């Protein structure tokens, strides 16, 4: 079965058969809590079992503080077993480092420079 891509207003979700969900944030988008809820509702409907999340983003794409707080709480993202965040842009690296240190996600979360490294790490969490 090929990967399934779902386009949302501010991002896309690509669901692959191996259990990795690629959340790609579109350029110049700031994701808020309502959008985060819609994203994870979609993931849960499409892939209800435990999955790994690969986060990629275009320039100037980010989550606002309320959205970051919501994601780090865990209840909305309970079907996700690990997060890999690809930080190609310096601004993303700074934001992601702050998120991990300040919000302390309740599941394994790691930053990567390339998507390939991130996918390899996530494969270790897939049964």
MIDREN-957340 format. One record per residue (C-alpha): residue number from 1; residue in three letters; x, y, z. Coordinates in nm, 3 decimals. Example, Ala and Ser with C-alpha at 12.3 -4.5 7.8 and 13.67 -1.06 7.14 Angstrom:
2
   nr  rest     east    north       up
    1   ALA    1.230   -0.450    0.780
    2   SER    1.367   -0.106    0.714
This chain:
127
   nr  rest     east    north       up
    1   UNK    0.000    0.000    0.000
    2   UNK    0.152    0.337   -0.100
    3   UNK    0.180    0.630    0.138
    4   UNK   -0.137    0.833    0.184
    5   UNK   -0.108    1.214    0.175
    6   UNK   -0.369    1.437    0.336
    7   UNK   -0.355    1.810    0.272
    8   UNK   -0.480    2.035    0.548
    9   UNK   -0.490    2.413    0.539
   10   UNK   -0.160    2.476    0.716
   11   UNK    0.020    2.147    0.668
   12   UNK    0.016    1.802    0.514
   13   UNK    0.017    1.456    0.667
   14   UNK    0.180    1.167    0.487
   15   UNK    0.092    0.831    0.639
   16   UNK    0.317    0.547    0.537
   17   UNK    0.253    0.179    0.580
   18   UNK    0.553    0.142    0.808
   19   UNK    0.393    0.346    1.085
   20   UNK    0.558    0.685    1.035
   21   UNK    0.342    0.995    0.999
   22   UNK    0.518    1.290    0.835
   23   UNK    0.369    1.618    0.956
   24   UNK    0.495    1.885    0.717
   25   UNK    0.423    2.247    0.811
   26   UNK    0.374    2.485    0.520
   27   UNK    0.573    2.806    0.471
   28   UNK    0.477    3.109    0.682
   29   UNK    0.222    2.915    0.891
   30   UNK    0.178    2.950    1.266
   31   UNK   -0.014    2.653    1.399
   32   UNK   -0.259    2.717    1.684
   33   UNK   -0.427    2.474    1.930
   34   UNK   -0.739    2.426    1.714
   35   UNK   -0.522    2.330    1.419
   36   UNK   -0.317    2.093    1.638
   37   UNK   -0.639    1.923    1.749
   38   UNK   -0.748    1.885    1.385
   39   UNK   -0.408    1.742    1.288
   40   UNK   -0.407    1.481    1.563
   41   UNK   -0.774    1.397    1.516
   42   UNK   -0.689    1.321    1.153
   43   UNK   -0.389    1.108    1.252
   44   UNK   -0.599    0.918    1.503
   45   UNK   -0.878    0.850    1.248
   46   UNK   -0.637    0.740    0.977
   47   UNK   -0.386    0.549    1.192
   48   UNK   -0.541    0.474    1.533
   49   UNK   -0.259    0.256    1.662
   50   UNK    0.072    0.379    1.803
   51   UNK    0.269    0.564    1.540
   52   UNK    0.588    0.766    1.510
   53   UNK    0.578    1.131    1.412
   54   UNK    0.829    1.286    1.173
   55   UNK    0.802    1.666    1.179
   56   UNK    0.935    1.869    0.887
   57   UNK    0.869    2.233    0.802
   58   UNK    0.915    2.500    0.542
   59   UNK    1.070    2.836    0.634
   60   UNK    0.888    3.047    0.891
   61   UNK    0.654    2.766    0.991
   62   UNK    0.600    2.715    1.362
   63   UNK    0.360    2.628    1.643
   64   UNK    0.246    2.907    1.873
   65   UNK    0.312    2.867    2.247
   66   UNK   -0.036    2.735    2.324
   67   UNK   -0.001    2.471    2.052
   68   UNK    0.342    2.367    2.184
   69   UNK    0.197    2.338    2.535
   70   UNK   -0.091    2.125    2.407
   71   UNK    0.141    1.890    2.216
   72   UNK    0.372    1.843    2.514
   73   UNK    0.086    1.748    2.750
   74   UNK    0.053    1.414    2.578
   75   UNK   -0.321    1.351    2.597
   76   UNK   -0.391    1.485    2.247
   77   UNK   -0.094    1.294    2.106
   78   UNK   -0.133    0.968    2.298
   79   UNK   -0.121    0.754    1.983
   80   UNK    0.229    0.885    1.903
   81   UNK    0.514    0.679    2.050
   82   UNK    0.812    0.896    1.940
   83   UNK    0.882    1.229    1.770
   84   UNK    1.163    1.310    1.529
   85   UNK    1.195    1.677    1.441
   86   UNK    1.400    1.774    1.135
   87   UNK    1.559    2.116    1.179
   88   UNK    1.692    2.233    0.843
   89   UNK    1.657    2.602    0.927
   90   UNK    1.835    2.775    1.214
   91   UNK    1.510    2.924    1.345
   92   UNK    1.357    2.575    1.360
   93   UNK    1.659    2.442    1.544
   94   UNK    1.632    2.716    1.808
   95   UNK    1.255    2.668    1.850
   96   UNK    1.279    2.288    1.862
   97   UNK    1.564    2.294    2.117
   98   UNK    1.362    2.529    2.336
   99   UNK    1.051    2.311    2.299
  100   UNK    1.232    1.993    2.404
  101   UNK    1.412    2.156    2.697
  102   UNK    1.123    2.367    2.826
  103   UNK    0.817    2.150    2.755
  104   UNK    0.987    1.813    2.820
  105   UNK    0.766    1.591    2.602
  106   UNK    0.640    1.271    2.768
  107   UNK    0.767    1.046    2.487
  108   UNK    1.106    1.007    2.316
  109   UNK    1.178    1.321    2.112
  110   UNK    1.493    1.381    1.911
  111   UNK    1.617    1.654    1.673
  112   UNK    1.782    1.571    1.340
  113   UNK    1.944    1.759    1.055
  114   UNK    1.816    1.522    0.786
  115   UNK    1.495    1.335    0.723
  116   UNK    1.690    1.016    0.655
  117   UNK    1.851    1.021    1.001
  118   UNK    1.514    1.092    1.160
  119   UNK    1.343    0.803    0.980
  120   UNK    1.621    0.564    1.078
  121   UNK    1.583    0.661    1.445
  122   UNK    1.202    0.630    1.433
  123   UNK    1.224    0.279    1.285
  124   UNK    1.360    0.166    1.622
  125   UNK    1.017    0.238    1.777
  126   UNK    0.808    0.050    1.523
  127   UNK    0.711   -0.306    1.614
